[in-house]
Structure formats: C-alpha cells, structure tokens
Amino acid sequence: MSSNPNSPDRPYPLERTRNIGIAAHIDAGKTTLTERILFYTGVIHKIGEVHDGAATTDWMEQERERGITITSAAVTTKWFQREEEGVTKLFPKEEQRINIIDTPGHVDFTAEVERSLRVLDGAIVVFDAVAGVQPQTETVWRQATKYNVPRIVFVNKMDRIGANFANVVHEVKDKLGANAVRVLIPIGAEDYLTGQIDVVNQKEVHFNDDDKFGSTYEVRELSADQKLIAEEAYTELVSAVADVDEQIGEKFLMEEPISKEELKQGIRRATIANKLVPVAGGSAFKNKGVQYLIDAVIDYLPSPLDIPAATGMDPDDEEHKIEVHTSDNEKFCSLAFKLWADKFVGKLVFFRVYSGVIKKGDTVYNPRTRRSERVGRLIQIQADEHKDIDACYAGDIAAMVGIKNVTTGDTLAKEGYDVVLEPPTFPDPVISQAVEPKTKADQEKLALALGRLSEEDPTFQVKTDEETGQTIISGMGELHLEIIVDRLRREFKVEANTGAPQIAYRETITGEASGEGKLVKQSGGRGQYGHVRLQVRPNEKGKGLTIENKIVGGEIPKDFHNAVFKGVRESMTNGIVAGYPVIDVHVDVLGGSFHEVDSNENAFTMAAIFAMKDAFKKAKSILLEPIMAVEVSTPDDYQGDVMGDLNRRRGQIQNMESKGKLAVIRANVPLKEMFGYSTDVRTISSGRASYSMTPSHFEQVPNNILTQIVSDRGH
C-alpha cells in the first residue's frame, strides 16, 4: 500500500483541501462573507446581497424573505495565494480547494451548526465589530470546542458606527477564554476603514475604493503610526506563539531570529492544536479584508491530513476503538451528517468522506441497519445547484442519491467494514404545538410531509398525543415551527392549522421516598402477580435516570429484573404533577415477591410502575419549566421600558452593560412568557431594539402558575 494518501485520480491533493464552516450569531454577516469569498474565488461573477434576497447560499424562499440563514448550504471553490513582494505566504503557486458550509446563526436552527461542525476541519467565526460576543456566538463557540474544531475569528462590520476591534478581541479572550492573537488588524473604522495591517509581514494591505468591489488592493509599507501598532502586535504574537509551540518557543528563548515563514508555521501548528485563535478584522459588505482572510484560512486552518484520525467503534464491541485514517488507499468510510428532500433529485444524503474513495454505482454498507445499498448518483453541491461527479475522495464533502434507509449521524462504509463513527448530538426540543390538516384530503399528505421533515431535522419531532389523538410537532423555538409550517405549505402543498405553542415542561422529585407496587389479578385460570419495592431520590442535574439493582436473596427472580427496570423507565415518561416527563431521578430497586405460577414479565413491569408512582407521591414531586437566557440590545432611551417589560414576564435581570449608545440587558426569562416577544420589544422600542434567546436551564414553576397548568392538563 502506498504511503502517499492521495489517489492519482483526485483533482486536488488532500494537503491542498480545506473544509471550513462559517459560523456566528445571527446578523454578524456570515452569508455576506461567504458571498464575497465566492466572488473573489471566481465561483460567482456578481455579488448577491442578503438584504436584497439574492445571496447564493440563502437559496430557500423563506431565507430570502426573512434575510436569515435557515439551512446550512455547502459550496466548493478554489483559491490561489497571490505572490506579492515582501509578503510571505505558506502555499503560494498552488491552487487550493475550499469546501465551505455557511451555517445559520439563529438559535432555532442550532442543529444545522452542530452537524456541520461535526464534519468540518476548521471554522471562521464571525463577530459583529459593534456587538462583540453575543449569546449565540457563545453557543457556536462551545459547539466548536466540543468537536475540537480549530478556528479563525473575523471581526466583521468594521465600517459600522461604533465598531471597535480592540474591544471584540478583548471579549473573545475574556468571555470565550480563547487565546486570541491579532494577525490582520483593520486600519481605521466606520467611514475611514481603508485596509489591514498584516502583522506577520509588517505591511499595509490598502483597498482601493474606486473600482470593482475591493478586488484590487495594494501592499504598501506601513506609515509611522501604523508601524507602532504593527510592532506591538508582532511582539505580542511571537510571545503568544512561543508560549504554546515548542519550535518557536525554543528559538524565542535562545533569542535566535524567527523568519516569517517559521512564525506562520508556528501559528498554523498552534491553531490546529486549538491553542491559538488568529483574529482578522474587516468589512465583508464593504469588500475590505476578505482576500487576506482567505489567505489566512489556507495558511492556518488544517487540511484533512492535519487533524487527528477519526475514531470509530466496533458496533458489536463498544470498547473496541477503530482509527479511520485520512487516505484514499484505505477502506471507504464516511459520516452522513444531513438529509435533504430535494424536489428535483429526491432524497439527498450529505456525507463527509473520512477514508477511501466512493464511485457512482458503488454499494455502501450501514452498520446501524446492517444493510447495503447502491449509490445511484454522486453530486457536488453549489448551494442549490447540483453537479454530477463520478467519484468522491477522502476529505471531500458531497451528497449521494439512491440511499433510502439512512438517518442523520449514520456511518456509511465499504461492505464488510464494521465501524461506527461518533454521530453529532442534538439538544431536546423546548416547544410544541398541535397541527392538523385543513381538509381531510390532506391528512395523509401531512403525515408523509412531517415524516420527511423530521428525517431531515433531528431537532424537529412529531408524535401523536395518546389522550387527544392530536399530532404534536416539537422544535427549538417559535421561528423553527413557523418555518416548518411554511415549508409544509410551499414544498409539500399541505395547508395546516396550528394550535397555540405548548411548553416542554418537566417534573422531578425533591426528596427521598420508598415506594411499593403490587399487581394481583385472579380471574380464573392463570392470574397476574408482581410485587416491587424500591427507593427514589433526586439525582444530580442533567444526570437523567439512574437505576441500581439491590435485589438480594432471589426476592424477584433474575428473569424478571429487566421487566422491573422497563417499568421504572416507563414511569418516567409521565409524572404525577401534570403528566409531564420526569428527569433526574436515582432509583434503588430493593426487592419484592413473586408467585410460582402467576408471575410474568408484564406483571412485574406494571408493579414497578405502581411502585414508582407511589414513591413520586411521597418524594415531593415538582414541575419545572424551561428558562431562556435572553439578551436585548436597545438604545439607552428605552432601557427602563425594556427592563420593566422583562420583569413583568417573570424575568430575572442578570446584568447590564453599555456599548456606545446601546444598553445590553441580559436576563433569564421563562419560555412561557416569551411568546410574541419579538413584536412587543419592537413596539416598546419603536423598532430599534433587537434580542436573542437561547435555552438555559429548568426551574421550578411558581404555585400560582402551577395550578393553571394542572387544571389545563386535567390532572
């Protein structure tokens, strides 16, 4: 087997490939930045603007109307690092391939970010130069940290009034705990933004305003003022790299000269190891600073060869770990990270290849279903345009058509290669509502459409309420469900009525208690007999249900132990306060008794359910409600009104800070009180305030509201 990981047929070698995501808080300018990258790399010849509804990667009608990104869009482009006098770049003369995924910034579509980061090698995290670190940025940052994704920060919107590059760098260090280093410092701000200081090369990159979209720039010597800033930043940069990179550290201590190339390689190693975060500043909308940002992506973010091998496990033995090495010569192994129902092609399965090669017509094996299926077509995606390809190589991201039995997070591999890669994880939905078709004729179409949508989106769930027979849809927020209903109408031609949104309440216990349950039925012939004794106590937050088997002396025969545990688990699906799922409980199963003839599994399952309900009654069960972390940015004039309104919504103000003429208010508010908030906050502030919210934690429901919920549920 060749030691070269590249197949002779692949168009770009692995070391010249970059898989990156662009992620940030809503409205930081991710899609605008993606659009500029596509323009400068020659994929598009006209820049489309988000506010005109013409951005390439915002291709869904709903995205164009609302000016937000809903689904992550994949595009593939290429880039040459231009050779410039006095400027060192690590990979000049070689054409590089960049696969980009533009992800949503709205918290309701957090699953899109989660699954994209799971399969990407690096990310550009975009910050608004005025707003700095916002709540959703923190969420994205945590997601990137969870999957060890190296990142570069781009401080965007430096042309806006109140833009402050130094402040954002400080917040990235302070709030996100990142080891941020400045590599491209914007020159000027607001209307006087003219270019960037290249810290490593100690040059000015000056953008010309006079012609086509800042695509012409010149590299100049620094002025005296700029030189002071550049030298201070250079000293800081070298010292930061020396702290985390052995090779630079050694030279630094020995006071040996460090060449520009060595410094760049040191920054690259430290960034890939997640020990450093390079920061660049500019304005995507004003076309300033994008080309050098793409150069930084090539210089500092990893190729598929630079990241650790993916680790999978044997489906039959979870302890047995299997390393999947990035190489075209290995067996084919990939992760299906997204499904999409395309109106022209049918079901698209987006996948990232970790090893090997797949060709059109090949058969792939799914270790979860233990079934093999044939790949009908392989497609390279350019947002909503499809280009058929014959083969897909290690490190590539593409889509396949023709595979039916697949879900998000499945591993697709060569036949006989039994390996399961770690799937992305998704948060639980926080909001539900009933949905029903407007006409009887739409009933079947609705069920089919909801099935397709829940396949695509792991945070969207559909179930039938057993008591009322209604179809209940659940998601991450009001906007999430609104988009789903809109897609039902447009894509699936199903008109549906929706009920008022419902909250995903939870129940838990606050004390210890013992419980006993008996099922004794005697009705001629064989009866039913089961008897269970157990003890419950509160578990640590977030621990869920844990069960300990303390049955001794054969009080309950081993054959029935699993039936008892099944009953314990079933009893957690609806509590005794208002019938909501119960969380964070530890159960010790102590014992019981059995009957030689009448005992069976079903009897012990029922007896365990009775015992749990008995214990819940004594263990002081309480109802919990989801609390949202809300951040409102409002002009100072409306600060008092906004805070008063949050207090009326049972909000607890956490802190406040001023950013220029804006007041930023952070509060924890129950989700129940946040319905319709977007309209209300606009009314209070004459349309000048903006807000965002993310799920934070669960808290006990106050008594006056509890009574209302219990009577609504008929408990």
N, C-alpha and C positions, 0 to 999 in steps of 0.2 A: 504494500500500500504506500502511495506517495506521501512524502512528508509535507508537500505543498497542499494546503487545504482547498485551493481553487481548482475547479474543473476547467479544462482547456476551452470549454464551450461558453463559459459565463461571460456576459458582456462587460461587467466591472468586477475586478478582484475584490475580495472581502475587505482588504485593508483600505480600499477606496470607497467604502459604503458607509453611510451614516443613517441610522434610523432614529429620528428625533420627533418629539412631540412639542407642541406649543400650548402652554397651559397658563391659566391665570384667573383672577377674579373677573366677574362679568364687567364688560366695558373697559378693560385695560388696553384693548387694541390687538388681541391675538389674531383675529381674522384679517385685520388691516395689515398686520405684519406679514402674515402668510401670503397675502395678495402681492405685497411688494417683493417678497422673496421669489415668488413665481414669475413676476415681471422681470426682475433683474437676471434671473437664471434662464429666461427665454421661453418659459412654458406658455406664458400668455403675452399678447402684444398690446393689450390695453388694460389699464388698471380699473378694476371694478370696485366701487365703494360700498361699504356695508350700509351706510345711511341711504344710498340710492337703491338698495336691494339688488346689487349687481355683483357681489363678491363671489368668486369662483367656488370657494369651499362651502359657502352658505347656499346650498342648491335646493333645499326643501322650500316649498311655498311659505310654510309657517315661519321659517328662518328669515326669509326675505321681507315678510310683512312686519315682523317684530324687531328685526335688526339684531337678533341674537343667534348664537350657535346652539343647536339642539342635539345634532348627532355629529360625532367626530368624523371628519372627512379625510380620506387618505389621498395624497398626491405624490408623484415621483418626479424629481427634477435633477439637473446636473449642474456642476459649478467648476469653473477654472479659477484658481487663485492667480490673480494678475501679478506679473512680476513688476516690481516698482523699485526705483533706485533708492538705496538706503533703507529698504524695508525688508525685514526677514520674515518669511512665511515658511511653515513646515512642509507643505506639499505643493510647491509651485509646479507648473507644467503638466500636472496630471489631472485629467478630468475626474471629478468626484461625483458619485451618485448619492443623492439625498432623498430618503423617503420621509415625508412629513405627515404627521397627523395633527390637524387643527382640532383641539378639543373644546367642549362647551365650558363656560365659566359659571353658569347658573347652578346653584346647589341642587336643584331638582334633577339635574342630569349628571350627578356625580358618578354614576355607574360608567358613563362613557369615558370619563377621565381615568377611573380606576382600571378599566380593562385595557385602555390604551397604554397607560404607564407600565402595566404588567408585561407588555411585549416590546417596549421601546428600550433602546440602549442609552439614550440621553434626552434631555429636555431643555427648552428655552422657557424660563418662567418670566412672564411679562408683568411689569408693575406700572401702575399709573404714577407719573412723577409728582402729581399733586396729592393723591390719596395715600400713596405708600402701601404698607402692608394692610390688606383688608381681610375680613374673616374667611372668604372663600380661598384666598391665597394661602392662608394657613392650612386649610384642608388639603389643597393641592400639594403643598409642601410636605405635609405628613404622608400623603399617598406616595409621593416620590421617594421619601425616606424609607417607607415600608418595603418598597421593591428595589432599594439601593440604586436609584437612577441618578447618575451624575448630571449636574445641571449648570447652565449659564443663566445669569439674570440680565434681562434687558429692561432698562428703565425707560419706558416709552412716554410719549406726550410731553417731551421737554419743551414743546412750543406753547404749552398751555399757561395761562396766568396762574402764578403761584407754584410753578414747577420747581422742585428742589431736589437735585441729585444727591447731595451730601446727606440730606435728611433720610432719603429712601435707603441709602447704603447703611446708615446707622440703624434704621428699623430692621433691615434684613439681618444684621448682626444681633440686635437686641431682642427682637420679638421671635425670630426664627432660629436663633442660635447658630447661624451659618458663619463660616469663616470666609466672609466676603472680601474679595480684593478687586480694586478698580483696574481694568485693563484698557477701557476706552472711555475717556471722560468727556462729556459734552462740553463744547465751547459756547458759552453764552446760554441764554434760556429765553423763554417766551418768544417775542418777535425778533430777538437778537441771536437765535440759535444758528451758528454758522458751520459747525463741524464737530470734530472729535480730536482729542489728544490721544495718540497711540502711545501708551505708557512704555511698552517694551522697546519700541523703536525710537521713542522720543521724537516723534514727528507730529505735524498737524495734518489732519485729513480735512481739506476745505471743500465744502459742497457748493457748487455753483447754482444760483437761483434762476439763472436766465433761460435754461432750456429743459430738455425732456426729463422731468421727474427726478432730478438729482442723480441721474445716471452718469453725469460727468462730475468728477471731483478731481482735485489735485493734491499731491502730497507736498507739503511745504516745511520749511524749517520753522521752529517754534519762535514766537515773539518772546521778549524778556519776561513778561508777566506769565505767559503760558509755561515758560521754562521752569519757573519756581514751582508751579503746581505739579508739572510733569516729574521733576526731580524728587519732590517729596513723595509722590505716588510710587515712583520707581523704587526708592529706598524701602518703602512700606511693603511693596510687592515682593522684592527679593527676600526681605526678612521673613515674610509670611510663608514663602515657598521653602526657604531654608529650614523653617520650623517643622515642616511636615514631609519634606522629601530628602532622603538620605544623601543622594548625589550632590544636590545643590547645597545642602547643609554642610557637607564636608568641605566643599570649595569655599563656602562663606566663612567657616571657622579658620581655614588656613589662609584666608584673605587672598585667595587666588582669583584672577579675573574670571567672570562668568559671561560667556558670549550670549548674544541674543537668542541664538538657536538653542543653546543649553537651557536658558531660562524658560523658553517656550516649552521645551520638552519636559522640564520640571513642572511647569503649570499643568501640562497635559496629564502627567502621571498623577499629580495630586488631585486634579479634578476627577479623573476616572476612579480614583480610590475614595472619592467623596470626602476628601479632606479640605478641599478648597472650592469656592464658588466664584468664578470670574464675573465681573459686572461691567456691562457696557451701557451707555446712555445715548438716546437719540429720539427721533420722532418718525415713526413709520408713515404717518399721514402726510407729513411734510417731506418725506423721502430723504431723510438725513440720518445716515449711520447704519443703513441696512447692509450695504456690501461688506463692510468690515465686520459686521456681526456674523455674516455667513462665513467669512474667513475664520472667525473665532470658533464657529461650530466645527469647521474642518480641523482646525488646529488643536482644539481642546476636548471635544466630545469623542467618545470611543467609537471604533468600528466594532462589528460583531466579534472580531478576534481579541479585542482588548478587555472584554468583560469575562467574568468567571463562567465556566461551562454551566449550562442549565442542569439542575439536579432533578431527576425524576425518581419515582419509586416503582417497585415491582407490585402490580395490582394484587398478587397473591401473598406478598410478604412485605408489609409496610416498612419493616425495619431495613429491608434491603434497598439501599440507595443506588441509583444508576446515574452516572455522569453522561450528559449528552454534549459531545464536543462539536464546536462550530467547524464544520468541514464538509465539502461536497462529497468526500470519499466515504463518509460514514453512512450508516443506515438512515433512511428518511425518518424525521421526527418533527412534528410541528404542533402548535397550540392554536385551536380555533377560539379566537377571542371575541368574535362578534358575528351575529347573524343578521341578515337584512333581506326583507322581501322586496325584490325589485320588480316593477311592473312589466319590464320587457324580458328579463332573463329568468325570473323566478327566484328561488331561494339562493342567496349568495352566502357563502361561508368565508369570512375573512380569517386568514391564518398567518402566523409568523413561522417561518421555517427555522428550526434550530440546528438541524444537521441533515446532510444528504440532499438529494435532488428529486423533484417530482415532475413527471411529464404528463401531458394531456393523455387521457386514456388509461393511466396507471390505476391500480387498485390501492386504496388506503384502508388501514385497519384501525378500529376504535376499541381500545382496551376496556372502556366502560360497558359497551354493549356486546363486546366480543364478536362484532360483525365486521365484514369487509364490504366496501362499496367502491364502485368505479367512479373516477373523476371525469365528468363529461367535458368540461371546459375549464381552462385556467385564464383568469382575467387580471390585468393590471388596471387599477382604478385611478382615474384622474377626476377626483370629486364625483360627479355623476356620469362621467364618460367612461366607457369600457373599451379596453384594448385587449384583444385576444393574444395570449402568449403561448408558446409551445412548452416551455419548461420554467421551473421556479427553483432557485438555488438557495443554499444555506444563507441565512441572514436576510432573506427577502421577505417582504410583506405583500400578499396578493389575495385574491379571492378565488374560490372554486365553486363550480356549479355541478349539480347532479347528486349531491350527498343529501340524504333525507334524515336519517336518524342521528341527529347531532344536536348538542346544546352548547351554550357558551361555556368555555373552560374545558372542553373535551380535548384530549390528546389525539392527534391523527398521525399514524406512523406506518412504516412498512409492514406488510403482512408478517406475522410471527414475531414482531418486535414488541414485547410486552413491557411498556413503560408508560407511567402516568406522570405528566408534568404538573406542577402546582397550579391549580386554576386561580383566577383572580377572585377576591372575596368581595361581597356586596353588602351594604347596610340593609336593615329591615325597613319596609315602608312605614311611614308615620301617619298617613292619611288615607281614608277610604270613602267611597260613595257608591250608592246603588245606581245601576244603569239598566235601562230597559229599552227595547226597540219601539219605535213609534207605531209600527204596524206589525201584525202577526207574521206577515210575509218575510220581515227582516230578522225574525227570531234565529233562524239557522245561520244566516249570514253574519249576525252579530257574534254568535258563539265561535264561528270559524275565524272571524277577524280578531277577536280578543285573544284567541289561541295563538294566532300568528304574532300579534304584538307582544304577548308575554314571552314568547320564544326569543324574540329579538332583544327584549329588555329585561334583565334579571331583577330589576328593582320594581317592575310592574307585575302585580299578582292578581289573579282572577279566582274567585271562589263563589260557591253558592251558599247563601245563608240557610241553614237547615230549618230554622224556625219559620222564616217568612218566604223561603223559596226564591228570594231576590238574587240577582247576580251582583256581587260586590267587587268593585275594582279598587286596588290599593296602589299607592305610589309615594313618591318622595315630597310631594307638595302640590299646591293648587295648580300651578302652571303645568306641572308634569301631567296631571289628569286632564287639564284643559286641552293640551296638545294631543293627548291620546284620543279624546272625543272628536277633536278636529280631524285627526287622521282617519278615524272611523268613517267620517262623512266624506272626506275627499278621496282617500285611496281605496276604501272598501265600499263606498256608496251606501253606507248604513246610517240612517237618521236615528239618533238615540236621545232619550230623555235621561237626565241625571238627577239624582236626589241631592239633598244638602250634604256637604262633606262631613264625614264622621272621623273622630279621632281614634288613633290606635292606643287606647288605654291599656294599662297592665295592672295586675294585682300582685301583692306579695304579702308575707307574714312578718310580724314584728316581734313575736315571742316564741318560746318553745312550747310544745304540747305533744301529748300522746294521742293516738287515735286507734280505734278498733272497728273492724268491719266484719260482718257475718252475712253470708248468703246461705239460707237454709230453705230449700223448697222440697216439699214432699207431695207428689201428686200422682200416686200410683206408679208402679214401675220404678225405673232409676230416677233418683232425685238429684238435687244440686246441693253441694256443700263446700263452702270455702270460709276460712276464718283467718284474718290477718291482724297482727298488732304491729304498730310502728310508732316512731317518734319523729317529729319535724322540728327544724329550727331555721332561722334566717341564714342565708348564705351570703358570702361577700358579693358586693355589687358587681354585676357583669359575669358572675360565675355560672348563672343558669341553674339547672337542676343537677345535683349530685346524689347518688344513691350508694349506701353502704349496706352490704349484706351481713347481718348479725344473727342470722338464724342458726341456732345450735340444737344439737340432740335430735335432729330429724323431726322437729315440730311440724314443719312443712316439707314434704319430700322434694328432693332436688329437681324432679321432673316439672314441678310447678313453680320453681323460682322465677323463671323468665316470664311466666304469666303474671306473677305478682308485680315484677318490675314494669311490665307492659301497662298494668292497671295504674301504677304510680305515675307513669309518663302521661297516660291518657287523662288523668285527673288534673294535670297541669294546663290542659287546653282551655278549661273554663272554671274560673274561681267562684267563690260563694258570695262575693260582694255584689258584683253586677254581671257575672258570667264572662269576664274578660280573661285572656291567658295569664297564668301565674308565672312569675320569674323569681330567680334567686332563692331557691329552697334546698336545704340539705335534708335527706330522709335516711333514717336508720331503720331498716326492716328488722324487727326483733323476733317475730315468730308467729304462732297461731295454732291452729289444729286442723286435722283432716279426717275424712271418713273413707274407710277402705273401699267402699263401693261408689258412693255418691260424689266424691271429689273429682273435679276435672279442671282443665285449664281455664275455661270460661268462668267457672265459679270463683276461682282464685283472682282472676282479673277484676271481676265485679266486687269481690270482698276488699281488694286493695283500693279500689275507687271509693268505696264506702268509708274505709279507714282514713283515707286522705281527707275526704270532706269533713269527717268527724274532727280530725286534727286541725283543719283550717278554721273551723268554727271556734276552737279554743285558743288558737295561736294569734288572735288579734289581726285578722286579715285587713289590709288597707288597699285603697285604689290609688294608682299612680298615673300621672299624666305627663305627656312629653313636653319638655321645656325647650324653647328655642333661644339660641344666642342671637340677639338682634343688634344690628349696628345701623344707626341712622346718621347720615351726613346732612346737616341743614345749615342755611345761613343763620348767623347769630340772632337775627331779629325774631326767628320762630322757635328758638331753643326752648323757651319756657312752655310754649303751647305743645310742642312735641313731647316734652318730658311729662307734662300733665296728662296728655293722652296715653302715654305708656303706663303711667301709674294707674289710670282708670282701667287699663287692661290687665291689672294684677301684675304688672311688670316690676322687676327689681332692678333699679339703675345700678350698674356695676362701676362704671367710671365715665369720665368725660374729658375730652381734650380739644384744644383749639388747633386748627390747621389753617393759618391765614384768617380769612373771614368766615370760615366754616367751623361749626361745632360738631364734633363727632361724639355721639352718645351711644354707649354700649349698655345693653340691658338683657336680663333673662326674662322672657315672657312666655306664659303657657300658649301652646299652639292653638288651643281652643279660641283664644282671644285675638288671634292674628288674622282671622278670615277677613278678606276685604280691606286689609290694611293698606295695600298699595293705593287704592282710591282715597282712603281717609288721609293718608300722610300727604298726598298731593294737594288735597283740599286745604289742609291746615297751613301748608307752606306755599300756597299759590303756585304749586307745581315745581318748586325749586329744591325740595329735599329728595334724597334717594336713600334706599335702605336695602339691606340684605339680611337674610337669616339662615342659620344652619342648626340642625338638631344638636342639642347639647346633652341633656340627661333627663331622667324621670324624677318627679317629686310628688309627694302626697297631695291628693286633691282635698281642698278645704271642705268642711262639713256641709256648708250651705249649697255648694255645687254638687257634692256627692249625692244629696237627697234627690236633686233634679235628675241626675244621670240614672240613679237606681230606678226612679219611677218611670223614666223614659224606656228603660230596658225591660220593665215589667217584672223586676225582681222583688 
